[in-house]
Amino acid sequence: MPGYDYKLLERPRRRVLCPLCGKPMREPVRVSTCGHRFCDTCLQEFLR
């Protein structure tokens, strides 16, 4: 996404919920500017 840097992460060992969809994270990514973690798909949809 333009203006945002994010990095794909390994799947967490414990169940971590995405703050955007509320479901267990799928293909987790971390936003470099703030450190928050989201599902890759959720973050891309949110930023559109």
C-alpha positions, 0 to 999 in steps of 0.5 A: 500500500502506498504510504504504509510499510508492513511486513508479513509475520509468522503465524502466532503460536497462540490464538491472536485476534485481528482488531479489524475483523475480530477473528483469529489472524490469517496471514498476519502483518505488522504495520511498521509505523505503529507496530499494530498487527492485522490480517493482511486482507483486513488491512488492505481492505481497510486502507482502500 
